[in-house]
Amino acid sequence: MPHHIFIVEDHEWARDMLARLLDLEPDLLVCGAVGSAEAALKLLPAGADLVIVDLGLPGTSGLQLIEMIRARWPALPCIVLSAQPAVESAVAARDAGAAGYVEKGDTAALFALLYETLGGA
């Protein structure tokens, strides 16, 4: 049974490419993809196993969204996929409750973190 991944990324092209990339993995299934924190909070399905969050979202930031998700669904892990500098952003993401941080473009690190966070799927 595949793990259900929910994507929050404001750039439509990046969101679509990420969804296509994840759907190539037999153990992963994208269960939703939205462009803002507000949409995520409205549409986040109960069956999601993990949320991938971009930090640079319009309106409510990715860090704020992670804090809201962790408050509402404490067992639902979030990981950050961002183009922002890794060290400072990674620390801020962990402080907000993210399970990890990956820079955009590092596909190998993204899959390693996904499977690590999902328990070795």
N, C-alpha and C positions, 0 to 999 in steps of 0.2 A: 504494500500500500504506500503510495507516494506521500511525501511531506508537502503540506500546503504552504506556499510562500506568498506573502502580500508585499507589493512594492509601492513605495511612496517616493516618487521622483518627479520633479517639476518639468523637466525637459522631455517632451513627448517622444522624441527620437530615442533618447537614452532609455526611457522607460520601456518602449517597444523592443529595443534591441536586448535589453536585460531580460525581459519576459521571454523572448525567443531563445536566448541562450540557456536560461534555466529550464525551459520546457524540453530542451534536448536531452536533459538528464532523466533517466527512467525513474529515479527515486524522488524527483521534485516535480511539483505541479503549481503553476502560478494560479492563485485563486482570486487575484484582484490586483489592479495596478491603477494608482491615482496620482494626481499632480499636486495635491496640497494636504496639509495636516487636517484641515477641516473636512475634506472629502474622506480621508482615511478614518477619522473618528465616526463618520456616518456610515461608512460602507465596510469597515473591517469585519470580515466574517468570523463567526464563532469558531469555525473549524481551522483557522489559520494556525500553523505551527511555528511560524517565524515571520518577522516583519523586517524588510530591508528599507532603511530610511536614508534619504539624502539630507545633509545638514542645511543646505541653502534653499529652503522652501520659501515661497512667497507667504506673507502674513505670519502665521505661527511657524517658528523655526523648527528644524528637525530635532534639536535638543529638547525643546519644549514638548514636541510631540512624543518623544521617547518617555519623558517624565509622565505625561498623561496616560500613555499606554501602560506603563509600569504601575501607575496608581489604579487604573481600571482593571487591568488584566495582569496581575503580578507574575503569573507563570509563563506569560507569552514573551519569548526573547526577541530582542531587537538587535540588529547589527547595522552599522553605519557604512554606507558606500558613498564616498565624497571625494571631491577634487581639492578640498581645502588641505592645507599643510598638515601632515600626519601627526606630529608630536602633540601640538597644542590641541588640535581637534580630537585626537584619540583620548586624551586625558579628559576633556570636557564631555565626550561621549560616554566614557566609563562612569564619570561622576553623575551623569543623567540616568544611568542604568543600562546602557548598551552592553551587550555581551562581547562586542568587539568592533574593530574599525578596519576598513580596507580602503585604500586609495583607488579611485576609478582607474581602470586600465589594467589592474593586476588581477586577471582572471583566476590564476592559480591560487592566489591568496584568498580570493572570494570563495571559491569552492572549498578550500581547506577550512575556512572559518565557518561556512554554512554547515558542512558535515560535522565539524567539531561541536558546534552549538547544538545541532540536532541529535547528537549522541552517536556519531559514527555511521549514520544511515546506511 
